[in-house]
Amino acid sequence: MKISRNVFLAHTEYHLMQSLNIAFNNYSSQENQNTVYFVKNNTRLSNFSVDDTRTYGNVDLIILEDSTSKEYVEKILSLNVHRFIFFQAISIFNIYLCHLLKKRGAEISLGPDGYVSYVIYKKKHEFLSMLKDSFSNYKKLFREGLFLRKFYKIRYYRYGSYSFIDNLWLSHPEQYTHTTSNKVNLLKLPTFTKETIKTLEKIFHFQFDMETQNVIYYFNQPFWTEKLIDREMRFLKDTLEAFKDNMMFIKLHPLTPQTTIDLYKEFPRVSIISSKAPAELILVKLKNCIVFSGWSTVLLTENKKCNYYFNYPIYKNCDAKAIDQSNFIDLDHINIITSPGQMQFPNE
């Protein structure tokens, strides 16, 4: 029997969670062998240790200490890869890997990375930005002694447009509206089964003892301008005033600065969740809750027992060009709001 080796390369908690979800649900048969590499550093996946390098069924979970080195590239290229699933499309090291693996006959799939697959950008001077970004990234490659004969334009604002990509994994392929010059297959991410969730909780050492019903959950993002942070704090303050009888839980993004956390702590009736496990493991446990965010990836995972809200319009004109130049694709299960008064609990 011929065995197909599927190799995943994850850089964040979300990437790792979706890699395992795909492997457990789509490639669990004995004809497949899954190798999931994940990159550990000081800010992402830092709670994993060497002891977490282990096997789950036909899935090998392996830690990488660095994903921008010749050593890790050669490690993956040494394998006979049938399918390669990666998540960071604009990494020059990933592009290098995909180029060579594709030439060897591997099937290349791009997995979801944040909300980027549902954002249309209107970038001024996009061509100049592309040239600058391409030069900078190829320079990084050369420093590691890696040389790519073909020139790939590093296009931050054209999701999934590289010619080597065969498939795009998406949570909502029916609402994907990007147009690319390459022909790609749109694959729907598998739903998280109870068995998968149980395994993920074990892998991420996840224990959850917070309230799960009739409360508000805010999934934050690390904002980078004073105006963004001011708008965020004002919205949270108004939310607590609008829902005086309800607790609010704030699940921290791993890159949230301490200064922002300190501001959260000043609010009454707020509990902060600092667990580094994927927020989706919390979301799937909730019932009759309000869940909201600016535009966090976590809300791509549907829980029909809760009401979902994005308040990204309030962050326009806050000295953040990336937001001002972004047009978000509104998914059907997420309501777009500009004030807490537009939110309500499912039973209301």
N, C-alpha and C positions, 0 to 999 in steps of 0.2 A: 504493500500500500504506500502510495506517494504522500508524503507529509508536506503541507504548505506552511512555511514559516511567515508569520505576520509580526512585523516589528513596529512598535509604537514609540514615539519620542515625546514625552510630556515635560512641560516647564512650570506648570502651576498646579494647584490642588484641583482645579476644574478640569484641566487637561488629563490629569491622572485618573480622576473619577470617570470621565467619559471614555478614556482608553480601556479601563477595566470593564465598563458597562458594555462597550462594543465587543470586547473579547469574550466576556461571559455569555452574552446573548446571541451574538452572530457567528462566532468562531469557536464554539465550545466542543465541536465534534472531534473525534479522534483523528480526523484527517488534517487537523490544524495544530500547530504549535505556536503559542503567542509569547513574544518577548516584549515586556513593557519596561523601557528605560525611562527613568524620571530624574530630573536635575535638581539636586539639593544645593541650596546656598543659604546665606544668612537671613534672607527675607521670605523665601518660598520653600515649602516642604522641609523646613528646618527641623521639624519635630521628629523626622524619621531618622533611624539609626541603621547601622550595618545589619542589625538583627532583623530589620524589616525586609531585607533581601531574601525572598523566599518564594515558594511555588504554591499556587492555588489551582489545583486541577491541571489543566494544560497551559497555565499562565505563569511565566517566570517574571517576577518583579525585581528589577535590578537598579540600584542607585548609581547615578553619574554625579561626580563632584563638579564637573565642568562640561558645558555644552558648546564652548567656543574654542576648542582645541583640536589639533590634528589627531591626538590620541583617541578621542571619542569618535571622531569621524571614521578613523581606520577600524575601530572596534565594530561599528555597524557594517562597514563595507566588507568585513571579513566573513559575514554571514551570507548564507544563500537565501536572499529575501524574496518572497513571493509577493507580499503586500507591505507597503510602508505607509503608515498613518502618522502624520505630523500635524502640528497646530500653529506654529508661528511662521506664517507665509513669507514674511519679509526678512527672516534671518538668512544671511548669506551662507551660513554653514548648512542650514537646512536646504537651501537652494542647491548648494554643491552636492549634498547627499542625493537629493532627488534627481538631479541631472545624471549622475553616474548610475544610480539604481535603475532609472528608467531605461538607460542604454543597455542594461543587463536584462531587461524584460520584466522588471517589477511593476506592479500596479501601484500608482501613487494616489493617496487620498489625503485631502486637507480636512482636518477636524475643526470644530468651532473654537474660536479664540475671542472670548468676550462677546460683546454685542456687535462687533465690527461687520459681521455678515449681513446685518440689517440696518446699515447706515450708508447713505449716499453722500459723498463729499463733493463740495463745490470749492475746490482749492484754487486760489489765485496763484498764478505763476507755477502751475503744476509741473510743466516741462522742466523748468529750472530746478525745482525741488527734486525731481526725479534724477537729474544729472548729478546733483550734489549728493543725494542719498546713495546713488549707485557707486560713485567714486569712493565715498567713505566706507561702504560695505566691502567693496572689492579690496580695498586697502587692508582691512581687517583680515581678510582671507590670505592675502599675500604674506602678512606678518607671521602667519602660522605655517608658512611653507606650502600652502595649498594653491593650486593654479587651475582656473576654470577657463577653458578655451572659448566657450560660448559666452556672449555678453547678455545677461538678463537685466532688464530695466527694473530697478527696485521701485515698485509702484505702491506706495502706501495707500493710495486712494482708489485702487482698482482691485477689489477683492477677488481672489481665485482666478487671476487672469494668466497665470503661467502655463506655457504650452505642455509642461510635463504632468500637469494635474489631470487625473482621470475622473476622480469622484470628489464631491463635496458632501461632508456629513453635516446635516442641519437638523435643528429641532423642529422647524416649521418650513419644510421645503416648498409648500404650497404658497407661501408668502415671500419667497425669495425673489427679488426683482432685479438683481444685478445682471448686467449684460457683459459677457466676456467674448473675446475673439476665439478662444479655445472651446471645444465642445466637451462639456463635463456632465457626468451623471449626478443627479441630486439624490442623495441617500438620506432617509429619515433615521435619526438617532433612536435607538430602542428605548422603550419606556422602562423606568426603573422598577423591577419586580421586587417583591418582598425579600426574596432570596438574595438578590443582588445587593439590596440595601443592607441586609444583615451582614453580608461579607464585607461591604465597604466600611461599615461601622467598625468591624474588627480590624481592618487594614489601617484605618485612620485613628484607631484608639479612641473612638468617639463614644462619649457618655453624655446624655442630655437629660437634665432634671429641671428645666425651665417650664413655665406654664405654656400650654399648647392650645388653649381654647379661650376665645373671647378677649383676646389681647391684640396689641398692635406690634408688628415686627417691621423694623426699618433696617434695610441692608445697605450700608453706607458705601461710599467710594472716597478715595483719597483726593480731595480737591486741592488745587494748587494756586489759587489766587485769593486775595482777601475778600473780594466781592463774592466769589463762589461760596466761601465759608460763611460769610455773613448771611447770604440768602438761605443756606442750609440751616443755620441756627435759628433764623427767624421762622422758617417753615416748621421746624421741630417745636419751637415754642408755641406757635399757633395751633399745632396739632394737639399738644397736651392740653391747651385751653379748650379746644373743641371737644375733646373726649376726656372729661374730668374724672370719670369713673373707671378708666381703663389704664392698665400698665402699658408701657412701651419698652420693647426689647430692641437693642441695637446690636446687630451682628457686625463686628468689625471686619473690614477688608484687611488682609495681612499687611498692607503698606500704609495703614492709617498712622499719621504722625501723632506723637504723644500730646502735642499741643491741642490737637482736635479732640482727642480722648478726654483731656482735662475739661474742655468745654462741655462735652456730653455729661460729665459727672456733675455739673452744676445744676442740671435739670432735675426736678422732682419726678417721682414715679417712673424712673428710667433705670433699667438694668442692662449692663453691658456684657455681651458675650464675646470673649476673646479667643475662643477655640479656633485652632487653625484647620480644623476639618472643613470640608466644603459646606457652604451654607445650604446647599440643596438637601443635605441630610437632615437639617432642621426643618426646612420648608415642607418636606413630604409628610412630616408628623403633625402639622398644624390643622386645626379645625375651627371653622367660624371665626377666622382672624382677618384683620386688615394687614396686607403686606405691601410695602411700597419702597421705592428707591428712585434715584435719578434716572438711571438706565442700566442697572446692574444685570449681569448675565444670569444671576440666580433666578430671576423671574421668568426666564425662558422655560424653566421646569414648571409644568402646570400642576396645580393642586386645586381641583374643582370645589373643594370645601372652603376656599378662601377667596376674598376679593383682592385683585391685583391693581396696583397703580404705579405709573411713572410720572414724576413731576419735572422732567427735564426742561420743559419750556421756561421755568423760572430761572434757569441758569444761562439763558441767552443774555448777551450784552454784559458779561461779567469779566471782561479783559481775558477771555479764554478763546482764542481763535479756533481751536480744534472743535469747540462746541458750536460756535457761531457759523462755521463752515459745514456743519453736519446736518443732514436731514434724516431723521430716524424713520424707519419703516414701522408703523404701528401694528403690532400683532393683535389678533382678535381678542385674546384673553386678557389683555392689559389695557386699562383705562388711562387716558392721558389727562392730567389735571394740572391746575395752577394754584389751588388753594385746598386746605384741609377740609373745608366744608363740602367738597365734592366727593369725599370718601365716606363709605358706610360699611357696616358689618353685613355679612351675607344674610343674616336673618331679619334685617330691617326692611 
